[in-house]
């Protein structure tokens, strides 16, 4: 492994990954450092908004994203409180990805 890089990005989450990909596409050598293994459970990390899906297309990784066959949620449901569950249409494009 090379121990010298033009840029070191710390954090392999969405922002760090996109930063590293964008920098590498400009021709720089990049090290992306992440302290935890992937995949991992995250709070609300399974839902991507339509805007995020559009960004994935601009990054050129949309064919991989679509190959996951992400289901588009259509409703927002609050957990039951007592005996009733409250649901409403989501009203926006989103994707569920595990």
C-alpha positions, -999 to +999 in steps of 0.1 A: +000+000+000+012+035-008+020+055+023+019+089+006-012+105-008-022+138-022-053+139+000-064+120+030-102+119+037-112+109+072-146+093+075-161+069+049-197+080+054-217+096+026-198+130+026-164+114+030-170+088+003-183+114-022-154+137-014-129+110-020-145+098-052-147+134-066-110+141-057-098+108-072-117+116-104-097+148-106-065+127-108-053+130-072-042+100-051-066+096-022-067+076+011-101+072+026-099+063+063-128+049+082-126+035+117-157+012+115-165-017+092-192-015+066-221-022+063-232-011+097-265-001+113-272+036+114-301+057+126-323+063+095-294+053+073-317+031+052-338+058+036-325+079+008-344+110-005-351+116-042-324+143-041-298+118-029-309+094-056-303+122-082-268+129-067-260+092-070-268+095-107-244+125-111-217+105-094-221+078-120-229+050-096-266+049-103-264+015-121-251-001-090-278+017-069-306+006-092-292-030-092-301-031-055-338-027-065-345-002-037-382-001-028-397+034-029-417+039+004-450+055-002-462+061+034-449+075+066-461+055+096-457+064+133-453+035+157-485+025+174-493+044+205-519+024+224-539+006+198-537+028+168-511+034+141-509+067+123-500+067+086-499+094+059-487+095+023-450+103+021-456+128-007-420+126-020-397+102-038-375+082-015-358+048-016-353+022+011-318+006+010-305-018+035 
